[in-house]
């Protein structure tokens, strides 16, 4: 069983798995929390179903630079890569 990382980490098991695989604390927390709240793209079409404005807001939240010049496809790729 994963240890409790506090209220900031919403999925402790996934967080620990990602950290064991070498992900940074920030990236592991971001992915674990996105999975827990249902916003993580799981290979399906969730990101593609979002509007460009929604993708832009998410890109801003996670700190993707150059987002203002990106079209919807570029935003999807950048979010997945980040």
Order of alpha helices (4+ residues) and beta strands (2+ residues): alpha-alpha-alpha-alpha-alpha
